[in-house]
Amino acid sequence: MKLTQYKKVIGLVLAAAFASAVTVGTATASPHDGEKSKKGHHFKMIDTNGDGKISNEEHAIAAAKRFSKMDMNGDGFVSKKEMRKHHKKMKEKHKKSCNKS
């Protein structure tokens, strides 16, 4: 695979990973997660300079972090199995945090 194709694939995977993370967070939100202290938590995590906006660079950094968490074997790729395991882990983490309240 050519370097430009590899970069495109990585970009698409990162974008998909970020989108799935945002979707999972939104789709699994429950009514008791609406506390003011938790509102905008994901946004604030990505907005590292705190200017109230997410830049392309901030987005890319967040997506790269998410990708590295999903790439459990560190081979530079995320398999379907790795993605499913990661989503299951995040869902379980969410359930635990919901049960604490």
Buried (B, 14 or more C-beta within 10 A) or exposed (E): EEEEEEEEEBEEBBBBBBEBBBEBBEEBEEEEBEEEEEEEEBEEEBBEEEEEEBEEEBBBEBBBBBBEBBBBEEEEEBEEEBBEEBBEEBEEEBEEEEEEE
